[in-house]
């Protein structure tokens, strides 16, 4: 099904990258409760994203603009990544399972899934979240746990960061790398492969960690950026992407904005405001890597707001007309 969406001007409050012109944003998928963690596949020319509330994977085709989906049997879902050398395979995280999904995206719910054998495991109450393929070839996954009782609150100090190694296509080794986190919602790597950038929600801080890709180890950590130093910015630091000009894009959940941050000094270069409040995942993509894809959520939004929400919260959007601003898309995973 093709999603036409609507086209509107995004308010440019401060220059984002080298772009001084008006930006545009258009809706490219239908409404879901929580559309998040988009990834661009440059070979397939498609964008994948997930609905965290319904364990559903979406595919948006750049050429046709058709949107299709496949629903997993698992209750929860984390990030998905494309498999290198394949035209129809994904790795998905559902509940505490690591899944290989075979799906060409041409029709809804036509694929098949396979649970991979696990060498090692996650904690019993872990839920999957953000995941990125690192320069060392491993899949780095953030997990969270929920507090006991009513509501949907993240358990402080129960989140973890894992490194997943795929062996032979049907087995995955799981190794915990960091603990005592809350919810790692942003994982990215520097273009020179020397650093990992990490956002642990709701700390509002981007940590910059030394990264040893030869030995698959994390080293010294320093605070690169703290949202508390910028009182005009609202919301919580969420997801991050890396630009080609040495900047980081940071989404603000319940902040209606994306920040442009100098990746070396942590300086706030600028920001763009968005018409939806709950900004989730970010991804650079398009044939020229000059489209910034943005996820959004309806979680916790009052029904009164949703009735008057001109931009449909919960959909996936494409920010275009960015001039010469470009960024890096997610790497693929090797499983064979």
Buried (B, 14 or more C-beta within 10 A) or exposed (E): EEBEBEEBEBEBEEBBBEBEEEBBBBBBBBBBBBBBBBBBBBEBBBBBBBBBBBBBBBBBBBEEBBBBBBEBEBEBBBBBBBBBEBEBBBBBBBBBBBBBBBBEBEEBEEBEBBEBEBEEEBBEEBBBBBBBBBBBBBBBBBBBBBEEEEEEEBBEEBBBBBBBBBEEBEBBBBEBBBEEBBBBBBBBBBEEBBBBBBBBBBBBBBBBBEBEBEEBEBEEBEEBBEBEEBEEBBBBBBBBBBBBBBBBBBBBBBBBBBBBBBBEEBEBBBBBBBBBBBBBBBBBBBEEBBBBBBBBBBBEBEEEEEEEBEBBBBBBBBBBBBEEBBBBBBBBBBBE
